[in-house]
Amino acid sequence: MTRDEWIAAFAEDAGVKRPSPEEIRQLLDLAAVAAHSSERTAAPLTCWIAGRSDRPASELVEVAKRISEAP
């Protein structure tokens, strides 16, 4: 099963619309910033928080970058 097939099946079973290709890119960017700025386990938890937020993933990537650059 490919990544996209798995995501589509999981989204359907969870009762949510699967992410668009652009949203996938943004979420992967968000996960990368979190994983490289902290412990790797921050990445999935950051994406979980993003999913509960009303803010777009593109905006949250910028938030994550700002946090990662903080002293």
C-alpha positions in Angstrom: 0.0 0.0 0.0 1.4 3.4 -0.9 1.4 6.4 1.4 -1.4 8.1 -0.5 -3.5 4.9 -0.5 -3.0 4.5 3.3 -3.8 8.2 3.9 -7.0 8.0 1.8 -8.1 4.8 3.6 -7.4 6.2 7.0 -9.1 9.5 6.2 -12.2 7.7 4.9 -12.4 5.5 8.0 -11.9 8.4 10.3 -14.7 10.3 8.5 -12.6 13.2 7.3 -11.6 14.6 3.9 -8.2 13.4 2.9 -5.5 16.1 2.6 -4.8 17.7 -0.7 -1.3 17.3 -2.2 -0.6 20.9 -1.1 -1.8 20.1 2.5 0.3 17.0 2.5 3.4 19.0 1.6 2.6 21.6 4.2 2.1 19.0 6.9 5.3 17.2 6.0 7.1 20.6 6.2 5.5 21.2 9.6 6.6 17.7 10.8 10.1 18.3 9.5 10.5 21.6 11.4 9.2 20.0 14.6 11.4 16.9 14.3 14.6 18.9 13.5 14.0 21.5 16.2 13.2 19.2 19.0 12.9 15.5 19.7 11.6 13.5 16.8 8.4 12.7 18.7 7.4 16.3 18.5 6.6 15.9 14.8 3.4 13.7 15.1 2.2 15.6 18.1 2.7 18.9 16.3 0.7 17.6 13.4 -2.1 16.4 15.8 -2.2 19.9 17.3 -2.3 21.4 13.8 -5.2 19.1 12.9 -7.2 20.4 15.9 -6.4 24.0 15.0 -8.6 26.2 12.8 -5.5 27.7 11.3 -4.2 26.6 7.9 -1.2 24.4 7.8 0.8 27.0 5.8 0.4 29.4 8.7 1.3 26.8 11.3 4.5 26.0 9.4 5.5 29.6 9.8 4.6 29.4 13.6 6.8 26.3 13.9 9.7 28.0 12.1 9.4 31.0 14.4 9.5 28.8 17.5 12.4 26.8 16.2 14.4 30.0 15.7 13.7 31.3 19.2 16.7 31.3 21.6 
